[in-house]
């Protein structure tokens, strides 16, 4: 735990040094950088044990440390609320020493703080160890780690964008009154281009008119993409070479092969925002921890994922790019590096796949349906797959184990045989849906086997079992395990659910009554004390 805290502290404190150096506000030349970092670590590490004010008389190194810390307010239970109250604009990082995402965000936060300070921003910066000071964290609204909060005259704004320097800077500038950057010279345009960030460009004569007003409204509402404006066509052409003779122009500029996107809609806030939202992602989005939330919440609901290790994707990238070019704003194409197991495995598990070879899948996030390209990955197959996804004719994918070769007394059903074994079977079917990790399933399974043996002489009744954790079917909805369903031969669309509270004897009686089996006696052996019962794990109401 101590090692984790030191690692996270090192990341944060090194980041704070970057803020200091970039802002050029402090003269730290008298102290070696490594000595300053060690001193900062010591301050953080010993802070809990040291009494207030201890160490105030340190030498030059300690003085440099204190000056570096003064760049960023260190909040605690005593000063957090006051800091928010006393600073008109305060950007706060809430973190925990053990949090890996906090450690990853800290350098980006520092870079953003340095950039804002270099721009002359009046925003103050603060950090808060929310684990150590939970009272302070609660008071200022740090509810998880990491949290980036901006307070403007005491009003809290929670940051939910990408964890990158440019995205944080853009968001802070917009929230503090600078939604649009104005460029009025070729030099300023060329300098701005060096940043390599995605931005929306507006060309407006004299910065006037209804279109300009809607542009500014959209710039204020859109939190991630920087909006830039000019009234000089020559300046605009440096940023967007394709501008012709339009008096009023809007375009999006990205740092990727499909660099320029021209806006052809009405100059209204809603349409401008939709244009930016649909076009701000690249042709292929590399999926990461930092952008995962934006991918999930994208307004583009059809998403095609390519899973492959980096060296395999090099051979596929041009194919995916070419196909993606034909589906811009309609389908989002995403690449997931399977070497990043924490990113790839949750997706691949949904398909029952191992990720041992390049794989293409798709999601319709509006319906919650998933799809799998089962053909070879080439341009023709990928294009047909995407077209079928777009027009709604692509069959959804459902997981299934291999089709079993033999049928026992209790028939094993898998996803691919659910139709033939259950829904299309002429028999009455009692189906047990189980999972290998289910504690209650073993006892129920034994009872099902006893029932199958007891009713084995009947031609119109069969018993079946499906592992619903690895087999799926659109007509099988299982929310808990085990689940017992009786499918009457005359109506397979309305299965009857059996309570798991039933004893073996009661299950037999239930089957006999529901299926009107008059010539089968409930044998004496079903009434012995050896009969097993299972209490309902999920409080399912006894329907009997």
C-alpha positions in Angstrom: 0.0 0.0 0.0 2.8 2.4 0.9 4.5 1.6 -2.5 1.3 2.4 -4.3 0.9 5.7 -2.5 4.4 6.7 -3.3 4.0 5.8 -6.9 0.8 7.9 -7.2 2.4 10.7 -5.2 5.4 10.7 -7.5 3.2 11.0 -10.5 1.3 13.9 -9.1 4.2 15.8 -7.7 6.3 15.4 -10.8 3.3 16.8 -12.6 3.1 19.8 -10.3 6.8 20.5 -11.1 5.8 20.5 -14.7 3.2 23.2 -14.0 5.8 25.2 -12.2 8.4 24.9 -14.9 6.0 25.7 -17.8 4.6 28.7 -16.0 8.1 30.0 -15.3 6.8 31.6 -12.1 9.4 30.1 -9.8 13.2 30.1 -9.8 14.1 26.5 -9.0 17.6 26.6 -10.5 19.2 26.6 -7.1 17.9 23.1 -6.4 18.3 19.9 -8.5 15.0 18.6 -9.9 15.5 15.2 -8.3 16.2 16.8 -5.0 13.0 18.8 -5.2 11.0 15.6 -6.1 12.5 13.7 -3.2 11.7 16.6 -0.9 8.1 16.8 -2.2 7.7 13.0 -1.7 9.0 13.4 1.8 6.6 16.2 2.6 3.7 14.2 1.3 4.9 11.0 3.1 5.5 12.6 6.4 2.6 15.1 6.4 0.4 12.9 8.5 2.9 12.4 11.3 4.3 16.0 11.3 2.6 18.6 13.5 1.3 21.7 11.9 4.0 24.1 11.0 6.8 21.6 11.4 9.8 22.0 9.2 9.1 25.6 8.4 12.7 26.6 8.9 14.2 24.3 6.3 17.0 25.2 4.0 16.9 26.3 0.3 15.6 22.9 -0.9 12.6 23.0 1.5 11.9 26.6 0.5 11.8 25.6 -3.2 9.5 22.8 -2.3 7.1 25.2 -0.5 7.2 27.6 -3.4 6.4 24.8 -5.8 3.5 23.7 -3.7 2.2 27.2 -3.6 1.4 26.8 -7.3 -1.2 24.2 -6.4 -3.4 24.5 -3.3 -3.3 21.3 -1.2 -6.8 20.9 0.3 -7.8 19.2 3.5 -10.7 19.1 5.9 -9.9 22.5 7.2 -9.4 24.6 4.0 -11.4 22.9 1.2 -14.6 24.8 1.6 -12.8 28.1 2.1 -10.7 27.6 -1.0 -13.8 27.2 -3.1 -15.3 30.2 -1.5 -12.2 32.5 -1.8 -11.3 31.7 -5.4 -13.6 33.0 -8.2 -12.3 30.3 -10.5 -10.8 27.1 -9.0 -9.8 23.9 -10.9 -9.7 20.9 -8.5 -8.2 17.4 -8.9 -9.7 14.9 -6.5 -7.6 11.7 -6.4 -6.7 8.7 -4.3 -3.1 7.4 -3.9 -4.1 3.8 -4.8 -6.1 4.8 -7.9 -4.4 3.9 -11.2 -6.6 6.2 -13.2 -5.7 9.1 -10.9 -2.0 8.4 -11.5 -2.6 8.5 -15.3 -4.6 11.7 -15.1 -2.2 13.6 -12.9 0.3 14.5 -15.7 -2.4 15.6 -18.0 -3.9 17.7 -15.3 -0.5 19.3 -14.7 0.0 20.0 -18.4 -3.5 21.6 -18.7 -2.7 23.7 -15.6 0.6 24.8 -17.1 -1.1 25.6 -20.5 -3.8 27.7 -18.8 -1.3 29.6 -16.7 0.8 30.3 -19.8 -2.3 31.7 -21.5 -2.8 34.1 -18.6 -5.8 32.3 -17.1 -6.8 33.5 -13.7 -7.9 30.0 -12.7 -6.4 28.7 -9.4 -5.4 25.0 -9.1 -5.9 22.6 -6.2 -5.5 19.0 -5.4 -7.3 16.9 -2.8 -6.5 13.4 -1.5 -10.1 12.3 -1.2 -9.2 9.0 0.6 -7.2 10.8 3.3 -9.7 13.7 3.7 -13.2 12.2 3.0 -15.0 15.0 4.8 -13.4 17.6 2.5 -14.1 15.4 -0.5 -17.8 15.2 0.4 -17.9 19.0 1.0 -16.6 19.9 -2.4 -18.3 17.2 -4.4 -15.5 14.7 -5.0 -17.6 11.5 -5.3 -15.1 9.2 -7.1 -11.6 9.0 -8.3 -10.3 10.8 -10.2 -12.5 13.8 -10.3 -11.9 17.1 -12.0 -14.1 19.9 -10.8 -14.2 23.5 -11.8 -15.7 26.1 -9.5 -16.8 29.4 -11.0 -18.0 31.8 -8.3 -18.8 28.8 -6.1 -20.8 27.0 -8.8 -19.5 23.4 -9.4 -18.9 22.1 -12.9 -17.9 18.4 -13.2 -15.6 17.5 -16.0 -16.7 14.4 -18.0 -14.5 14.7 -21.1 -11.4 13.1 -22.3 -8.4 12.9 -20.0 -6.1 14.9 -22.3 -4.5 18.3 -21.8 -6.2 19.9 -24.8 -9.7 18.7 -23.8 -9.3 19.9 -20.2 -7.9 23.3 -21.4 -10.7 23.8 -23.9 -13.3 22.9 -21.3 -11.9 25.3 -18.7 -11.6 28.1 -21.1 -15.2 27.7 -22.3 -16.5 27.5 -18.7 -14.6 30.6 -17.7 -15.8 32.8 -20.5 -13.6 32.1 -23.6 -15.8 29.8 -25.8 -14.2 31.0 -29.1 -10.6 31.8 -30.0 -10.3 34.7 -32.5 -7.5 34.5 -35.1 -6.9 37.7 -37.1 -3.5 37.0 -38.7 -1.7 34.3 -40.8 0.9 34.0 -38.1 -1.6 33.4 -35.4 -3.4 30.8 -37.6 -0.1 29.0 -38.3 0.8 29.0 -34.7 -2.6 27.6 -33.7 -2.2 24.8 -36.2 0.9 23.6 -34.5 -1.2 22.4 -31.6 -2.6 19.5 -33.7 -6.0 19.5 -32.0 -9.5 19.1 -33.4 -11.3 22.4 -33.9 -14.3 24.0 -35.5 -13.6 27.0 -37.7 -16.1 29.7 -38.4 -15.7 32.5 -41.0 -17.9 35.5 -40.4 -17.8 38.9 -41.9 -17.3 41.5 -39.1 -18.2 38.7 -36.6 -21.9 39.7 -37.0 -25.2 38.2 -38.0 -27.6 35.5 -36.8 -25.3 32.7 -38.0 -22.4 34.1 -35.9 -24.7 34.3 -32.8 -25.7 30.6 -33.3 -22.0 29.7 -33.8 -21.1 31.3 -30.4 -24.0 29.5 -28.7 -22.8 26.2 -30.0 -19.2 27.0 -29.0 -20.4 27.6 -25.5 -22.5 24.4 -25.3 -19.9 22.1 -26.8 -17.4 21.3 -24.1 -14.7 19.3 -25.9 -14.0 20.8 -29.3 -12.3 24.2 -29.5 -14.2 26.7 -31.7 -12.1 29.2 -33.7 -13.3 32.2 -35.7 -11.9 34.7 -38.2 -13.2 37.4 -40.5 -10.3 37.1 -42.9 -10.6 34.5 -45.8 -6.9 34.3 -46.2 -6.5 33.4 -42.5 -9.3 30.9 -42.8 -7.7 29.2 -45.8 -4.6 28.5 -43.8 -6.8 26.5 -41.4 -9.2 25.0 -44.0 -7.7 25.2 -47.5 -11.0 24.1 -49.1 -12.8 27.3 -48.4 -14.2 28.9 -51.7 -16.2 32.1 -51.9 -18.6 31.6 -49.1 -19.4 34.7 -47.1 -20.2 32.5 -44.1 -18.4 29.2 -43.5 -18.1 26.4 -40.9 -15.8 23.4 -41.0 -14.2 20.9 -38.7 -10.5 20.2 -38.8 -9.0 17.0 -37.4 -5.5 15.6 -37.2 -6.1 12.4 -39.2 -6.3 11.4 -42.9 -9.9 12.6 -43.2 -8.8 16.0 -41.9 -11.5 18.4 -43.2 -15.3 18.2 -42.8 -17.4 21.0 -44.3 -20.7 22.0 -42.7 -23.6 22.1 -45.1 -26.5 22.6 -42.7 -28.4 25.6 -41.4 -26.5 27.9 -39.1 -28.5 27.0 -36.0 -27.1 25.9 -32.6 -28.6 22.5 -32.7 -27.4 21.6 -36.2 -23.9 22.9 -35.5 -23.7 20.9 -32.4 -24.9 17.8 -34.2 -22.4 18.3 -37.0 -19.5 18.6 -34.5 -20.7 15.6 -32.4 -21.0 13.3 -35.4 -17.8 14.3 -37.0 -15.3 14.9 -34.2 -14.1 11.2 -34.0 -11.6 10.0 -36.5 -12.3 7.4 -39.2 -11.0 4.7 -36.7 -11.1 5.5 -33.0 -8.5 3.7 -31.0 -10.4 2.6 -27.8 -8.7 3.5 -24.5 -9.5 4.0 -20.9 -9.5 7.7 -21.5 -12.1 7.8 -24.3 -14.3 4.8 -23.4 -17.1 6.9 -21.9 -17.2 9.0 -25.0 -17.4 5.9 -27.2 -20.3 4.5 -25.1 -22.2 7.7 -25.2 -21.6 8.6 -28.8 -24.7 9.6 -30.8 -23.6 7.2 -33.5 -25.4 4.1 -32.2 -24.0 1.6 -34.8 -20.4 0.7 -33.9 -18.1 -1.7 -35.6 -15.2 -3.0 -33.5 -12.0 -4.6 -34.7 -10.1 -6.6 -32.1 -6.5 -7.4 -33.0 -3.0 -7.0 -31.6 -1.1 -4.0 -32.9 1.1 -5.9 -35.5 -2.0 -7.6 -36.9 -4.0 -4.4 -37.2 -1.2 -2.9 -39.3 -2.3 -5.2 -42.1 -6.0 -4.4 -41.5 -5.9 -0.7 -40.9 -6.1 0.4 -44.5 -9.0 -2.0 -45.1 -11.0 -0.7 -42.2 -10.2 2.9 -43.1 -11.5 2.5 -46.6 -14.7 0.9 -45.5 -15.2 3.5 -42.7 -14.8 6.3 -45.2 -18.1 5.2 -46.8 -20.0 5.2 -43.5 -19.0 8.5 -41.9 -21.5 9.8 -39.3 -23.5 6.6 -39.7 -21.3 3.9 -38.3 -18.4 4.4 -35.8 -15.4 2.2 -36.4 -13.3 1.4 -33.4 -10.0 -0.5 -32.9 -9.3 -2.4 -29.6 -5.8 -3.7 -29.0 -6.3 -7.2 -27.6 -2.9 -6.9 -25.8 -4.8 -4.5 -23.5 -6.8 -7.2 -21.8 -8.6 -4.8 -19.4 -10.1 -3.2 -22.5 -10.6 -6.2 -24.9 -11.6 -9.0 -22.6 -15.0 -7.6 -21.4 -16.1 -7.2 -25.0 -14.8 -10.6 -26.2 -16.4 -12.4 -23.2 -19.8 -11.2 -24.5 -19.2 -13.2 -27.6 -17.5 -16.2 -25.9 -14.3 -15.4 -27.8 -10.7 -15.6 -26.8 -9.2 -12.9 -29.0 -6.5 -15.2 -30.3 -7.0 -13.9 -33.8 -8.3 -10.6 -35.4 -12.0 -10.4 -35.0 -14.7 -7.9 -36.2 -17.9 -7.4 -34.1 -20.6 -4.8 -34.1 -23.0 -3.3 -31.6 -26.3 -1.4 -32.0 -26.3 0.5 -28.7 -29.8 1.7 -29.2 -31.1 -1.9 -29.2 -28.4 -3.6 -27.1 -27.9 -6.1 -29.9 -24.5 -7.5 -31.0 -23.2 -8.9 -34.2 -20.2 -11.0 -35.4 -18.4 -11.0 -38.7 -17.9 -14.8 -39.2 -16.4 -14.5 -42.7 -12.8 -13.6 -43.4 -11.8 -10.0 -42.7 -11.4 -8.3 -46.1 -12.8 -5.1 -47.7 -15.6 -6.9 -49.5 -16.9 -8.8 -46.4 -16.4 -5.9 -44.1 -18.4 -3.5 -46.4 -21.2 -6.0 -46.8 -21.3 -6.6 -43.0 -21.5 -2.8 -42.4 -24.2 -2.3 -45.1 -26.3 -5.0 -43.5 -25.8 -3.5 -40.1 -26.9 -0.1 -41.4 -30.0 -1.3 -43.2 -31.1 -3.6 -40.3 -30.8 -6.9 -42.1 -27.7 -8.2 -40.3 -28.8 -11.2 -38.0 -27.8 -10.6 -34.4 -25.2 -12.9 -32.8 -26.0 -15.1 -29.9 -23.4 -17.1 -28.0 -23.5 -20.9 -28.3 -21.5 -23.9 -27.2 -20.8 -26.5 -29.9 -23.8 -28.7 -30.8 -23.7 -31.8 -28.6 -23.3 -35.1 -30.4 -25.3 -37.2 -28.0 -28.6 -36.9 -26.2 -29.0 -38.2 -22.7 -31.9 -38.7 -20.4 -31.7 -34.9 -19.8 -31.0 -33.4 -23.2 -28.2 -30.8 -23.3 -29.4 -27.7 -25.2 -27.1 -25.0 -26.6 -27.8 -21.7 -28.2 -27.8 -23.1 -31.7 -30.2 -26.0 -30.8 -32.7 -24.0 -28.7 -35.1 -23.7 -31.6 -35.1 -27.3 -32.6 -34.8 -28.8 -29.2 -37.3 -26.6 -27.4 -39.4 -24.2 -29.5 -39.9 -26.4 -32.5 -40.0 -29.7 -30.6 -43.4 -31.5 -30.7 -42.9 -32.5 -27.0 -43.7 -30.8 -23.8 -40.3 -29.6 -22.5 -39.2 -28.9 -19.0 -36.0 -26.8 -19.3 -33.5 -26.2 -16.5 -31.4 -23.0 -17.1 -28.3 -23.2 -15.0 -24.7 -21.8 -14.6 -21.6 -23.7 -13.5 -20.9 -21.2 -10.7 -24.5 -21.3 -9.3 -24.6 -22.7 -5.7 -28.2 -23.8 -5.8 -28.1 -25.4 -9.3 -26.5 -28.7 -8.2 -29.4 -29.8 -6.0 -32.0 -28.7 -8.6 -30.1 -30.6 -11.3 -30.3 -33.8 -9.3 -34.0 -33.4 -8.9 -34.4 -32.8 -12.6 -32.5 -36.0 -13.3 -34.8 -37.9 -10.9 -37.9 -36.5 -12.6 -36.5 -37.4 -16.0 -36.1 -41.0 -14.9 -39.5 -41.1 -13.3 -41.3 -39.8 -16.4 -39.1 -41.6 -18.9 -41.9 -43.7 -20.2 -43.8 -40.8 -21.6 -43.5 -40.0 -25.3 -44.8 -36.4 -25.1 -42.5 -35.1 -22.3 -38.8 -34.5 -22.3 -36.3 -32.8 -19.9 -33.6 -30.5 -21.1 -30.8 -28.4 -19.6 -29.0 -25.3 -20.9 -26.0 -23.4 -19.5 -27.4 -19.9 -19.9 -24.1 -18.3 -18.9 -22.6 -19.3 -22.3 -25.6 -19.9 -24.5 -28.0 -17.2 -25.7 -31.3 -17.1 -27.6 -33.6 -14.2 -28.2 -36.5 -16.2 -26.7 -34.7 -17.2 -23.6 -34.5 -14.5 -20.9 -32.8 -15.7 -17.7 -32.3 -13.3 -14.8 -31.3 -15.7 -12.1 -30.1 -19.3 -11.6 -31.5 -21.9 -11.6 -34.6 -21.1 -13.6 -37.1 -23.9 -14.4 -39.4 -23.4 -17.4 -42.1 -25.7 -18.7 -42.9 -25.3 -22.4 -46.3 -26.9 -23.2 -46.4 -28.5 -26.6 -49.4 -26.5 -27.7 -48.0 -23.1 -26.7 -44.2 -22.6 -26.7 -44.5 -18.8 -26.6 -45.6 -18.8 -23.0 -43.5 -21.0 -20.9 -44.6 -21.7 -17.3 -42.1 -20.8 -14.6 -41.7 -23.3 -11.7 -40.8 -22.2 -8.3 -37.5 -23.4 -7.0 -39.1 -23.9 -3.6 -40.9 -27.0 -4.8 -40.0 -30.4 -3.5 -39.4 -33.2 -5.9 -42.8 -34.5 -5.1 -44.5 -31.2 -5.8 -42.6 -30.8 -9.1 -43.9 -34.2 -10.2 -47.5 -33.2 -9.2 -47.1 -29.8 -11.0 -46.0 -31.5 -14.2 -48.9 -34.1 -13.9 -51.5 -31.4 -13.4 -50.3 -28.9 -16.0 -49.9 -31.6 -18.7 -53.0 -33.5 -17.6 -51.0 -36.8 -17.3 -53.7 -39.0 -15.8 -52.1 -42.4 -16.3 -48.9 -41.8 -14.4 -48.9 -42.4 -10.6 -46.5 -40.5 -8.4 -44.4 -43.3 -7.1 -43.8 -44.0 -3.5 -40.1 -43.3 -3.7 -41.0 -39.6 -4.4 -42.5 -39.4 -0.9 -39.4 -40.5 1.1 -37.5 -38.2 3.4 -34.5 -38.4 1.0 -36.2 -36.0 -1.4 -34.2 -32.9 -1.9 -35.6 -29.4 -1.7 -34.0 -26.1 -2.5 -34.9 -22.7 -1.0 -35.5 -20.0 -3.6 -32.3 -18.0 -4.0 -34.2 -15.0 -5.3 -37.4 -15.0 -3.5 -39.4 -16.2 -6.5 -43.0 -16.4 -5.5 -44.4 -20.0 -5.3 -46.8 -20.0 -8.2 -48.5 -23.1 -7.0 
